[in-house]
Amino acid sequence: MRANRGALGFATPQAQRIFDGAYVVAPQSTSYWIEDGPRFAPLIREIIRDLVRKQGIDTDRIHVAGCSNGGYMSLEMTTLYPDLFATSVPICGLVTDLIPDASLARISTPTWLVASLDDDTVPPQENTVHAAGLIPGARVSLYDHVIWNGHQFPGHWSWIYVARNDPAVRGEHIWQWMARRER
């Protein structure tokens, strides 16, 4: 998580300023989410409920983001709990054979999908691009390659961009877009 920033990007001073303070929770799966996502979703929901109770978190400002298996889980969570999240940011998320097209088309949570076109782990055309075409109003950022500070990373590592607030549409960066959204 530290080497390529992952969830830690949201805990940086820059992100904390943009979000006006934020709790960052990064549940880890005991197996692949995709093997048993519907079973894990209620457990994640309970983690959120517990934090809301204990920390007084503003329930209108809860966001879900995840990469790879977590990108799938971000979408799964928005299909199961359509009123829970202010935004969803699935990064190189797998949807093929996991989330039916009809479920993707019913997602009402503002969604911004991110992937790299050279991802050879989760092919972007049949996953990210496909999902973006079905989710109403979805934004999508597709990179040719994952390059940061002059170094090219594997294409699957597109979370590097989100963890550094790089994706932008019409001049609005992803963290600012997330932070101004409320459920």
N, C-alpha and C positions, 0 to 999 in steps of 0.2 A: 504493500500500500504506500509506503514512503517513497520508494524508488521512482515510481511514475505517478505519484501524488494521489491518485484515486479519490476516495472520500475526504482525504485530508485537505484537498483544495478548498472545500467549503468551510474549513476551520481556520483558514489563513486570516490575518488581519484585514486584508483587502475584502475578502468575502464577508467577514463579520461586519464591516462598515456598510457594504452594499445591502446586506440583509438586516441591518440594524440589530445585530446579535442573532445568533442561531444555535440551536442544539444540532449536533450532527450525530446520527445514529447509523451504524453500518452493520446490520445483522449479517452473520455469516451462516451459510448452510452447512449442515452435516453431510450433505450429498449435493448433487447438482439440483438446483431449483427445478430444472426442467424434468427431472425424474419424478418429482412429487410436489410441484408448485401449489396445487390446490390444498394440499395438506399443510404446507408451510404458511400460506397466506393468513389464516386465522392466528397463527403464532406471532407473525409480524404485526398484525393488527393489535394484538394484546400488548406487545411491547410499546406500541404507539399510545394506546389507552393508558398504560401504566405511567409513561412519561408525562402525558397530559395531566393526569391526576397529581403526580408528585411534583411536577415543575411548573404547573400553571401555564402551559404552552397555549398560545393562541391557535385554536383549532381551525381558524380560517387561513392560516399561513403554514400548513404542513405540505411539504413537497416530497415527491418520490423520484429518485434517480438511481440508475444502476447500469452496470456495464456487463455485457455478455450474458451470462445466466441471470445476472441482476437486471439487465435490460429487459429480458423476458419477464422477470418477476415484477418490474415496474409496470409493464403493460397488464400482466395478470392482475395485479392489485387494483388497477384502475377499472378493470372489467368487473371485478368482484365487489369493489367498494367505490362506486362511481361518485359519491358525494364526500369522500374523505380528503382528497388532495387538491391543493390549489393548482399544482402543475405536475406533469410527469415528464421526465427526461430519460427515455430509454436510449442507451448508447450501445451500438452494435448488438442489439437484442435479437434473439432468436424467436421467430414467430411461426415459421413453417411447421405444419403438422401439430402445433401446440395451441394456438389461439385461432379459433375459427374466424373467417372473414366477417361474418355477421357480428361477432363480438367486437372486433376491431372497429367496425362501422358504427357501433353504439357508444364508443368512448366519448364522453362529454368533457373530460378533464383536458384543459389546454395542454397540448403535447408538442414537444420539440425533440425530434429524433436526430441522432448523430451517428455517422459511420464513415469509414474510409473505403473508397472504391477498390482498394487492393487488399481488403480483408479476405484472407483465404480460410479463416476459421468459421465465420458466420457470413456467408455471401450476402452482400448488401442489396442486390437487386431483388432477390426473393424474400428478403426479410425487412430491412429498413425502408427501402423504396416502396415495396409492396404495402407495408403497414401505413406509410405516409399517404399513400393514395386512397386508403380506406378511412382513416381517422379524420373526422370533420375538422377542418381548420388547422390541421397539423403543420408545423414548421419542420423543415428538414435541412440539415447541414451535411453535405457530402464532400469529403476531402479526397483528393487524388491519392495522397500518401500521408502517413503520419511522420511529420518532420518537425522537430522542435530544437531550437538552438543549434541548427546545422546538422543534427543527427537524425537519420531515418530509422524509425522504429518499425516493428511488424505492423501491418495494416490493421490488425485486430485491436491495437492499442489506441483507438480513437478517443478513449476517455481522457487521454493526455490533454486534448483540446478543451474539454468541458472543465477539467480540473484547473484550468488556467483562464477560464472565462473568454475563450477565443471565439466560439461560434457567434456569428452575428447575422441578423437579417435587417436590411434597411437601416444600418447603423446602430441597432439595439443589440447589445450583447446578452448572452443567455442568462447570466446571473441577474442582470437588471430586469430582464423580462420576467424571470421567476419571482424576484422580490416585489415587483409591483402587482403581482397577481394575488388575489384572495379568493377563497372558495365562496 
